[in-house]
Amino acid sequence: METRPRWATPRNPARETIAHEVVNIMGLLGWAAMPWQREILETAFEIDPATGLLWYSEIVIIVPRQSGKTSIVLPWGVHRMIMWPERQYLLYIAQKREKALEKLQEEQHHRIAASPFGQLLQRNRTGNTLNLTNGGEHMKFLNGSKWSIDAPTENAGHGGTLGLTVGDEIFAQKDDRLEAALMPATTAVDDAQSLWISTAGESKTKSPFMWKKAEAGRARVDLLRADPSLLNAQRMRTMYVEYSAPDGADPDDPLTWWGCMPALGYTTNQTKIAAFREAMQGGFLRPFLNWWSDDVEKTWKIPKERWEHERVVDPGSEVARDEVVYVIDVAPESAWASIAVAGIRTDAKMHLEVLADAPGTDWILDGDDGLDVPGIVDLVAEAPGPVYLEHRAAGFLLPKLLEAGIDARVMTAANIAVAGPGLLDAVLNHDVVHLGQDELTEALKSASTKATDAGWKWIRGKSMRPVSALVAVTYARQMLAELLPDLAYDPIAAFRAANGTTKEAG
């Protein structure tokens, strides 16, 4: 079965291409170009007949995991470094700067240094071809070209010109600030290219930057299908390619996999994909089928109409008492993390809120201005309270939390077992109030569950998107409910006080 992209900017046969140069570099790096890679390169490296420069200035590629992104990005970058008459500058950006550095050390430099192109790398004063000066890690070529990395922030790329920018797995970007930061540096180079290559985003609201690229790319390809002559329009300088499974396809059918995974049969096989599907369940749909969670219908464990009931949602809800409980939850592989709080309102109902929800875990202690999220240290300083976590998911944070003076506590198996059913019961009986935050609603509508002896629990790794926000809120409600008896809290008395009533003498 032939794997074809659902959307792809078509090749313009009227324009020459220098894709063969990149394919040859790929071979010298030890890779054979797969058909999907060759097709993309043929189009991406078309030459403008009027100027002799590259036609496309922006290339957006959405491709499933395990497809060979590295083996197309690396030759693309080396080609830019060595095939231009003037020295060139490349900036590689991943989800986090630490990830970009890992890629630079473990994949990019390692592969280049071991290939014939290793002879073209310039050695520094210590004789190394990889400069690891903190904050300035890079490779430099003998012709003066420079391969650098940066963090995905509004300060990326400042202070120079860029011939090629690569945004790898940028689905976590929340806005256009990164692109806006890079634009001035690329406009100074006549045939600069920006390459955005990633799997689909978590959701259209959680990954607005990636969704904006996908939405515009799909529309542009549909327009070109209707009128191929527009390929020659000067404004058509963005190339878009998306490999994804059709809406409604059976995620368990191998034919679905063969239809959307372009590396299947080349660098991966059906047995491996089947193992991923079995292990990941709902978590398989985004990275391997490139489905956005918004488009996947799922039965809500907590009924939608109950979760969105006017007596349960209050955007102006606030905590009225001093007693609060925090929970930190972390998604598998530390891909995402959340901090939630539970407290008591004036009407005696429990207030539930997500205070922070962002990729990675580096921000949990002290926050991150770039991600616009607070850290637990500041949150607890402002409103003291114990911080709970599940050992299996976030236990690695315990030493750091204790060292920071946080009253960190590990939840018991009994706490965890009843937390899910406890939240459901509280929602059905209008005993809790939340703000209507997107983080919670998105997680709830895509969350998977697992039956337990005590009822059921949320499953992090098998849900369509990270559900750490939902898990954190669920646990926060449970731990506050268990803590209140120790505080001699009487919910009936609190309710009467809030409503100006007292118990009549018998």
N, C-alpha and C positions, 0 to 999 in steps of 0.2 A: 504494500500500500504506500502510495506516495504522500509524503508530508508536505502540505502547502500552507503558507501563511493565510490567515483570514483577511488581513489587510496588508498590502505591500505597495509602495510606490513602484510603478513599473519601470523597467529599463527603457531608456530612450535610444533606439538604435541609430538615430541620426548623430549622436554624440560619441566620440571615442572615449575609451576608458583606459586607465593605467592600473586596473585591478591586478593584472598579471604580476606587477612589481611586488604587491603586497603578498600575493599567493606564493611567489618565489621566496620571499622573506620568511613566510610561515613554514615553508619546507626546510629552510636552513635552521629554523628554531626547533625542528623536530616534529612538526605537525603536518598532516595531510589535510588540505582544505575539504571540509564536508560540503555537500551541495548547497545547503542553506547559507553557509558562510561565503561561498564563492558567488552566489547570486547577490547577496548584500554588497559585497565588495565591488562587483561589476557595476552596480548602480551608484554606490556611494563615491566612487572614484571616476565618475564621468567628467569629461573636460568641457568647459565652456568654449565653443569654437571661436567666439569673439575675442576672448582674452587669453586663452591658453591656461586658465586657472581652473581649480576644481569648481564644479557647478554647485554642489550642495554644501551649505554652510552649517546645517544642523541635521543630525541623524538621530532618530529615536527608535530604539529597538526594544521590544518587549518580548522576551523569550523565556520558556520555562527553565527551572533549575536543571542542572546536569546536562546543559546543552552545549557547553564549550565556550562560554563567554571569554574566559582568559585567552583561549587560543585564537580569538579574533581581535581582542583588544591589544594584546602584546605586539603582534606583527604590525597592526595599524600604527601603534606608537613608534616602533623602531623605524618604520617607513618615514614617518615625519621627522625623526631625528637625523636620518642619514641621507635622504634623497632630495633635500632642498638645497639650492645654491647658497642660501644664507642660513646661519644658525637658527634653530627653532627652539621654542620652549613648550613643554608639555606639562600639564597639571592634571594629576590623577586624584580623584576625590571619591571616597566611599561613604558608607553610612556614618562612620565615626573616623576620626583621624587615626586612632589606634588600628582600625581595620585596614586603612590605607597603608600604614606603615608595615603591617604584617604582609600585605600583598607585595609591597615593594621589596621587602627582604626575602620572603619565602618563595615567591613566584617570579616576579618580574626580573629582579637582578639575578637571581639564581639561574633562570633560564637563559638570559642574555649572556651572562658571563661564561656559561658552559657551551655557548654556540660560537660560530665564527665571528659573530659581532662583538664578542668579548674583547677582541683585539682593538676595537674602536672605542672602548671605554677609557676615559682618562683617569690616571691614578692620582690620589691626593698625596700630601706630604708623607703620610705613613705607609704609602704603597697600596692602599685599598682603592677599589673602584666603586665602592659604595660609601658615600659620606653620611654618617649617622649623627651629625651635630644636632643636638636637641632643638627641634623647631625648624630645622633647615635640611632635613634628610633629602638626598637627591642622588642621581647618577649624572655624570657629565661625560659627553662624548668628545673625542679629539677635535672635532670640527667646531666645538663651542656649544653645541646643542645641549639642553639640560632637561632632565626628566625629574619632576618634583611631585610632592604630595601636599595636600592641605586638608583642613577640616571643612565640613560643609556649612560654612557660616557666611554672614554678610561681609566678612573681611577677606574671604578667599580671593586669591589672585591679585591682590592689590600690589602696585608698585612695579609692574612690568607688562610686557606684551606676551600673548599666548597664541601659538599656532594651532594647538590641539588641547582641548579640555575634555576629560573623560569623567563622566558621572556614573559610577558603578553602583547598582542597587540603591538608587536614590528615592525609593518609594516612601521613605520616612520623612522626606522634605515636606514641610507644612505650607510653604509659601514660595514666592518668587525671589526672595532675597538673595539666594545663592546665585541664581542666574543673573540677577541685576548686578551683583558684584563682579561677575566674570565678564559681562558684556563689554565694558570699556577696554579691557585688556585684549579682547579678541577682535574688536573693530579696527585696531591698528594694523592687523595683518590681513592682506587682501584675500587670501584663500584659507583663512582660519576655519577650523571645523570644531563644532561642539558635538560630542557623542554622548548620548544618554542611553545606557543599556541596563535593563533591570527586569525583574519579574513584575507582575501586576502589584498594585498597591494593596494595603490592608483593606481600605474601603475608600469610597469617593470623597468622604469628608475627612477621613484620617490621613489620606495621601493626596491632598488637593493638587499639588504640583504635578505628580505623575498622572493623575486623572486628567488634568488640563491638557497635558501632552497627548494622552491617548485619545481623548475626545476630539481634539483638533486634528490629529493624525488620521483617525478613522474618517472624519468628514472630508478631509482633503483627498484621501484615496478614493472614496466614493465619488467625489467630483471628477477625478481623473478617469475613473471607469466610465462615467457618463460622457466625458469629452476629453479623449486622449490628447487632443491638440494643445491642451493647457500645460502639457509637459514642457512646452517651450516658453511659457509665460515667465517673465523675469521674477515674479513674486513667488514662484514655486521653487523655493530654495531649501525647503525642509523635506527630508525623506523620512518615511514612516514604515516600520515593519512590525507586525504583531502575529505571533504564533499563539493561538489559544484554542481551547475546545469550544465548539458551538454551544450556545445556551440550550440547556435541556439534555445534553449528551449524558450518557451513562458513565459516571466516573469509574465504575468497576469493569467496564468493557475494554479489553486491550485494543480494540479498534479505535476507541477514543484516544488512547495514548499514542498510537501510531499516527493518528491524524493531526496531532498538535505538538509532538515532541520531535524536533528535527534531528536530534542526535541519536535517537533510538535506532539501533541496528548498526551504529558506527562506534560511538564511545560508551554507550550504555546498552543494556539489554532488558527484555521484558521481565525477566526474573527479578532483577533489581528494582524495577519500577513497581512490580507487584508487592515486593517486600515493603517499599515505602508506603504504598497505599494501605496495606494491612496495619502498619505501625502508626500511621499518622491520622487515618480516618478523615475527619473534616479538615484537619490541617493540611491535607494533601491538595486541596482544591485550588488554593491561591498559587503556591509556588510551582506546581506541576501542570495545572490546567490553565493557569492565568485567568482564573475567575475572580471577579471583584465580589466581596462578601455582600454588597448591596443587591447584587443580581441573583443571589442564591436564596430561594425561599426555604424556610425552615420553621418547624413548629416551635413556638416559644415555650420554654419550660414553665416560665411564669407568664400566664396569658397576657397578651398585648393589651387588651382592653382594661385589665386590672392594673397593669404596670403604669398605664397612662391615665388612670382614673384621676379625676380632679381632686379627690381627697388624698391621693398618694403623691401627686406632682405639685410642687410649689416652688417656683423659681426664686422666691424671696425667703425661703426657709432659712432659719438660723438656729444655732445652739443657744439655749438660755441658761444652762447650768454649767458649773465648772468641770464636772466629770466628763471627760472625753476619752475615747479609745482610738488608737491608730493601728492600721495594719499595712504592712508592706508585702506586696506579692510580686513575684517575678515569673515571666513566661519561660518556657523551655529555651535552653541555650542562651539565657540572659538577653534575649532579643528585645524584650519590652518589660517595663516595670510600672507599678502604680502604687500610690499612697492614698489610703482612704481614711475617713474619720467617721465616728458615730458619736452622737451626743443627744441630749434631751431638750426638746422644745418647750415653750411655755404651755402648750396644750397637752403635755405629757407624752406626746408621740416621739418616736425616735427619728432623729435627723441623720440621713446618710448622704455622704458627699465624697466625690473623688477630688483630692487636692492636687494630685500630680499624676500625669500619665504620659510616658515618653519612651522612646527607644533606648536600649542599653540600660546599664545600672550605675554608671560612673557618677551620675547626678544625684543619687539617692541621699547621700549624706548632706552635701552642701548646696545642692541645686545646680542649675545651669542657666545662665542668662540667655545663651544662644537658643536653647530649647524652650525658654520662658517657663521653667518649672522650679518650684521651691524645693529645698531639701528638708529632710526630717529634722535636722538640728534646729533650724530656724522655726519650723512649725511647732516643735515641742517647747521651744523657748517662749513662744508667744502664748501657747495654751498647753500647759503641761498635762501629760497623760502617758500611760504605758503604751509601748509599741509591740504589737504581736506579729508573729510570722510563722509560716509553716516550714518546718525544718527541711523537708524534702525540696521545697521550691526556693527558699530564701535563706536557709541556714548558714550559707557561706557569709552572709552579712553580719551575723551575730557578733563575732569578735570586734569588728569595726564599730558597730553600734555601741557596744559596752565600753569600748575605749573612748568613744566620744561622750560618755556620760549619760547615754540614753537608757531608760528603764525598759530594756528589750526582753521580751518573754517569748518562749516557744509554745505554740498551741499543742494541746494533747490530741490524740487520735479521737477521743470522745468529743472534743470541741468541734473538730473538723466534720465528724460524722453527722452531726445534727444541724450544722450551719445552713446548708442548702434548704432542707425542709423548713427550718426556722424562718428563713427569709420569705419563702413562699407563703407560709402561714401568716406572717406579719403583713405582707402585701394584700392578701385576700381579705384580711380583717381590718385593713386601713390603719395598722398600728405603726407604720413607718411612713416617712415623707422623704422624697428625693427631689433634686433640682431639675430633673429632666435633662441631665447632661448627655451629650451625644456619646461620650465614651461608654457610658453604661448601656444605653439603648442599643448601640451597635454591637456591643459584646453579647448582650442578652439575646438578640435575634439570630446570632450565629453560634451560640454556645452549645457544646455537646455535654451530655451528662453520662454518668456511670452509676449503675445500681450498686448499693452497698447493703450490709446487714441492717444498718440503721435507716436506710432510705435511698439517698442518692447524693452525688457530689458533682461539681463542675469538673470537666476534663480539659486541662490546659492545652496539651499537645494535639488533641484531636478535634479542636474547634476550628472554624473557618478562619478566624483572626485571633490575635491575642485577647484573652479574656481576663487579664490580670486585674483590670479595674473592677469587674464584676465579682471576681473572687475576693478582692480586698474589701469591698463593701459588704459582701456576704459574711465574711469573717468578723468584720468590725461590729456588725449588728449582734452577732452571736456573743462576742467577747464582752460587749457592753451589757448585754442581757445577763450574762453570768456574773459580771462585776457588781451590778446594781444591788443585789441583796447584801453584799458585803458593805455597801455604803448606807445600809438601812434606808433604802429608797422605797417609798410606797407609791406606786403608780396611780392607785385610786385616789389617794390624798392629793397627789400632784394634779390630777385631772380636776378634782373638785376646786382646788385652789385657783387653777387657771380659769375656771368658769364661775368663780365667785359663789360656790355652794359649800355647805358644810353638812356633815352627817347629823341628823336630828337625834336628840336624846331619846333613848328608848323608854 
